[in-house]
Amino acid sequence: MQIQILLSNNTWNTCYTRPKIDQSSKSPTDWTSFTLSFNVKNFGVKLNYDQIDTPHADMCFSNITATHSVY
């Protein structure tokens, strides 16, 4: 999975990367938590993720908050 921001020169910059792994946890209640702060002027945020190619896999995003500051 990648989180990218769109810069003023119309290019995407990767700010966070998590590699695709076969099994993150044996427990369905384990979560990976992180906070990102973008300190550069940007015009958009996107999440890219690898294909989930098995019916026994899942991915979840929770508690996403985006705030915007006017420069």
C-alpha positions in Angstrom: 0.0 0.0 0.0 1.2 3.5 -0.7 -0.1 6.9 0.3 0.8 9.7 -2.2 0.3 13.4 -2.4 -0.1 15.5 -5.6 2.5 18.3 -5.8 2.2 21.6 -7.5 4.2 20.3 -10.5 1.5 17.7 -11.1 3.5 14.7 -9.9 2.7 12.3 -7.2 5.0 11.9 -4.3 5.0 8.7 -2.1 4.8 9.6 1.6 4.2 6.2 3.1 4.7 2.6 1.9 3.8 -0.7 3.4 4.9 -3.7 1.5 2.5 -6.5 0.5 2.9 -9.4 2.9 1.2 -12.8 3.0 0.1 -12.5 6.5 0.3 -9.5 8.7 -1.1 -11.1 11.8 -2.6 -14.3 13.1 -5.1 -12.3 15.1 -7.9 -10.4 13.3 -7.8 -7.7 16.0 -4.2 -6.6 15.4 -4.0 -3.2 13.7 -1.2 -1.1 12.3 -1.6 2.5 13.3 0.2 5.5 12.1 -0.1 9.3 11.7 1.1 11.3 8.7 1.7 15.0 8.5 2.2 16.6 5.1 4.5 19.6 5.5 4.5 20.5 1.8 1.8 22.3 -0.2 -0.2 19.6 -2.0 -3.3 19.3 -4.1 -4.6 15.8 -3.4 -4.0 12.6 -1.5 -4.5 9.1 -2.9 -4.2 5.5 -1.5 -2.8 2.8 -3.8 -2.9 -0.8 -2.8 -1.9 -4.2 -4.1 -4.4 -6.5 -5.5 -6.0 -8.8 -2.9 -6.0 -12.1 -4.8 -7.6 -14.5 -2.4 -11.0 -14.8 -0.8 -9.3 -15.3 2.6 -7.6 -11.9 2.7 -8.9 -8.5 3.6 -7.9 -4.9 4.1 -9.5 -2.2 6.2 -9.0 1.5 6.7 -10.4 3.0 9.8 -10.5 6.4 11.6 -9.1 8.4 8.7 -9.1 12.1 9.3 -8.0 14.8 6.8 -7.5 18.4 7.7 -6.6 21.2 5.4 -4.7 24.4 6.1 -4.9 27.4 3.8 -1.5 28.7 2.9 
